[in-house]
């Protein structure tokens, strides 16, 4: 059930992101809500469930972004695995720590997305146009993480409550 909730939430957030980016007129940057989801999965989910959910979230971003197919799918799973490693080394508790963690994940995700886009294009000018928007993207993702963290915690708590009810209640 957590998988379906994650996919539904990713679809909702990607739709809201695309509307907000268009309405705010953000031409060179975006709000990367998918990285916030992947970062939360790295902090809270087990490895198999998080990897499958990250793959699905990345695939949804691939479908909605128009970038080369497989780029964001790979980057979502890679970001999840690196985040899982980072969580084993650094304690991520509380909203402020999660926001910094999500911003760091978004910075790495954005740099790798620009690098792989540069590798697959004949003209490097596409990447040069994307780099100035990276720092505002990280800041907007951090702002989104501030508001999404309580929502994600609430979804996690409701899932834990419903899965803890067993036959011997």
C-alpha positions, 0 to 999 in steps of 0.5 A, a space after each residue: 500500500 505504501 507503494 501506491 500511496 507514493 505513486 499517487 502522491 508523486 503524480 499529484 505533486 508532479 502535476 502541482 509542480 508543473 502548474 506552479 512553474 507555469 503560473 509563476 513563470 519560472 523559465 530556467 528553474 523548477 521545483 523538484 518535488 520528486 527529489 523530496 519524495 526520493 529523499 524521504 524514501 531514503 530516510 524512512 523506507 527499507 531498501 527494496 521498497 524504496 528502490 522500487 518506489 524511487 524507480 517508479 517516481 523517476 519513471 513518472 518524471 521521465 514521462 512528464 519532463 520530455 528528457 531522454 527516457 531513463 535519465 530521471 529513472 536512473 537518477 532517482 534510484 541512484 539518488 535513493 541509494 546514495 541517500 540511503 548510504 548518507 543516512 547510515 552515516 548522518 542522522 536525519 531527524 527533524 524538519 531542518 535536517 530533512 530540508 538540508 538533506 533534500 537540498 543536498 540530494 537535489 544538488 547532486 541530482 541536478 548536477 548529474 542530470 546536467 552532466 548526463 544531458 551534456 553527454 547526450 547532446 551534440 551541442 553543450 549549450 543546453 547544459 550551459 543554459 541549465 546550470 544558472 537555474 540549479 541554485 534557485 531549483 535547490 532553494 525552491 526544492 528546500 522550500 517545498 521540503 519544508 512544507 512536504 515533510 509534515 505531509 509525508 510524515 502523516 502519510 507514513 504514520 497512517 500507513 504504519 497504523 494501518 499495517 500494524 493492525 493484525 488478526 490478533 487485535 
